[in-house]
Amino acid sequence: MSEIADSLYPETNKQICGLLFLLEVGLRELFIATLSSWKGAQWYKECLSGDALKKYKEGRKYERNTPWVQYVPHHPIYYLDFPDLASTIDRADNWDTVFKPIFQRKDIIIPVLRQLEPIRNAIAHNRKTCLPDVEIVNSAAAEIS
């Protein structure tokens, strides 16, 4: 079975998957660390949009009410979609106080995250990617770091 799976999984997807995982988890953990130090452990109640907060609550409720799956609690930021990360950075109070010193230029970080979104979704939904996608992700990773 492993050989079949390996043959079906494009090399480009393999290259992208690990890097996107590191980028996305890194961003989520950065949010937790920086926004917690600014607003405390419950920062998500103040720093997320109403839609994002609602998405978190609905996602957690769904997980808790799915009896065949072991519920594993996660920080609220892990219930948000990739575009929500860009929106959280883009929020004026979050940007001015927390993210501007880190990323310096909103006109760079937000477009980079938006550029990654369709590639990230392709990976998350097991669609094939191509070499230009690998180049975009590599470039974005360098830009974000």
C-alpha positions as CSV (number, residue, x, y, z in Angstrom):
1,M,0.0,0.0,0.0
2,S,2.8,2.4,0.8
3,E,4.4,2.0,-2.7
4,I,1.0,2.8,-4.3
5,A,0.6,5.8,-2.1
6,D,4.1,7.0,-2.9
7,S,3.5,6.6,-6.6
8,L,0.3,8.6,-6.4
9,Y,1.7,11.5,-4.3
10,P,3.5,13.9,-6.6
11,E,7.0,14.9,-5.7
12,T,6.0,18.6,-5.8
13,N,3.3,17.9,-3.1
14,K,6.0,16.2,-1.0
15,Q,8.2,19.2,-1.3
16,I,5.5,21.7,-0.5
17,C,3.7,19.8,2.3
18,G,6.5,19.9,4.9
19,L,7.4,23.5,4.2
20,L,3.8,24.7,4.4
21,F,3.3,22.7,7.6
22,L,6.3,24.5,9.2
23,L,5.1,27.9,7.9
24,E,1.5,27.5,9.1
25,V,2.3,26.0,12.5
26,G,5.0,28.6,12.9
27,L,2.6,31.4,12.2
28,R,0.0,30.0,14.6
29,E,2.5,29.5,17.4
30,L,3.8,33.1,16.7
31,F,0.3,34.4,17.2
32,I,-0.1,32.5,20.4
33,A,3.2,33.7,21.8
34,T,3.0,37.4,20.7
35,L,-0.7,38.0,21.2
36,S,-0.6,36.3,24.6
37,S,2.2,38.5,25.8
38,W,0.2,41.5,24.7
39,K,-3.4,40.6,25.8
40,G,-3.0,37.5,28.0
41,A,-4.1,33.9,27.5
42,Q,-7.6,34.8,26.4
43,W,-6.2,37.2,23.6
44,Y,-8.3,35.5,20.9
45,K,-11.5,37.0,22.4
46,E,-10.2,40.5,21.6
47,C,-7.8,40.0,18.7
48,L,-9.9,37.9,16.3
49,S,-12.7,39.1,14.2
50,G,-16.2,38.1,15.2
51,D,-16.4,35.7,12.2
52,A,-13.1,34.1,13.2
53,L,-14.2,33.7,16.8
54,K,-17.5,32.2,15.7
55,K,-15.6,29.8,13.4
56,Y,-13.4,28.7,16.3
57,K,-16.4,28.0,18.6
58,E,-18.3,26.1,15.9
59,G,-15.2,24.0,15.0
60,R,-14.5,23.1,18.6
61,K,-18.2,22.3,19.2
62,Y,-18.2,20.0,16.2
63,E,-15.1,18.2,17.3
64,R,-16.5,17.7,20.9
65,N,-19.8,16.4,19.5
66,T,-18.2,13.8,17.1
67,P,-18.4,10.7,19.3
68,W,-16.2,8.5,17.1
69,V,-13.2,10.9,17.3
70,Q,-11.1,11.4,20.4
71,Y,-11.4,15.1,21.2
72,V,-7.9,16.7,21.6
73,P,-8.1,20.3,22.7
74,H,-6.2,22.8,20.6
75,H,-5.7,26.5,20.9
76,P,-8.4,28.5,19.2
77,I,-6.0,29.7,16.5
78,Y,-5.8,26.1,15.2
79,Y,-9.5,26.2,14.3
80,L,-9.2,29.1,11.9
81,D,-8.7,28.9,8.2
82,F,-5.5,30.1,6.5
83,P,-7.1,33.4,5.3
84,D,-8.1,34.1,8.9
85,L,-4.4,34.3,9.8
86,A,-3.8,37.0,7.2
87,S,-6.9,38.9,8.5
88,T,-5.7,38.7,12.0
89,I,-2.3,40.2,11.1
90,D,-4.1,42.8,8.9
91,R,-6.3,44.0,11.8
92,A,-5.1,47.5,12.7
93,D,-4.7,47.0,16.4
94,N,-2.9,43.7,16.0
95,W,-0.7,45.1,13.2
96,D,0.3,48.3,15.0
97,T,1.1,46.7,18.3
98,V,2.3,43.2,17.6
99,F,3.0,42.3,14.0
100,K,4.5,45.5,12.6
101,P,7.7,45.1,14.6
102,I,8.0,41.5,13.4
103,F,7.0,41.7,9.7
104,Q,7.7,45.4,9.2
105,R,5.7,45.7,6.0
106,K,2.1,44.8,5.8
107,D,2.2,45.3,2.0
108,I,4.5,42.3,1.8
109,I,3.3,39.8,4.4
110,I,-0.4,39.9,3.5
111,P,0.1,39.4,-0.2
112,V,2.5,36.6,0.5
113,L,0.0,34.8,2.7
114,R,-2.8,35.3,0.2
115,Q,-0.5,33.9,-2.5
116,L,0.1,30.8,-0.4
117,E,-3.6,30.2,0.2
118,P,-4.5,28.3,-3.0
119,I,-1.4,26.2,-2.8
120,R,-2.0,25.4,0.8
121,N,-5.6,24.5,0.0
122,A,-4.5,22.2,-2.9
123,I,-2.2,20.4,-0.5
124,A,-4.9,20.2,2.2
125,H,-7.4,18.7,-0.2
126,N,-4.9,16.3,-1.9
127,R,-4.9,18.0,-5.3
128,K,-1.7,17.8,-7.4
129,T,0.7,20.7,-7.4
130,C,3.4,21.7,-9.9
131,L,6.9,23.0,-10.0
132,P,5.9,26.7,-10.1
133,D,3.9,26.1,-6.8
134,V,7.1,24.8,-5.2
135,E,8.9,27.9,-6.3
136,I,6.2,30.1,-4.9
137,V,6.2,28.4,-1.5
138,N,10.0,28.5,-1.3
139,S,10.0,32.2,-2.2
140,A,7.2,32.9,0.4
141,A,9.1,30.9,3.1
142,A,12.2,33.0,2.5
143,E,10.1,36.2,2.5
144,I,8.3,35.3,5.8
145,S,11.5,34.3,7.5
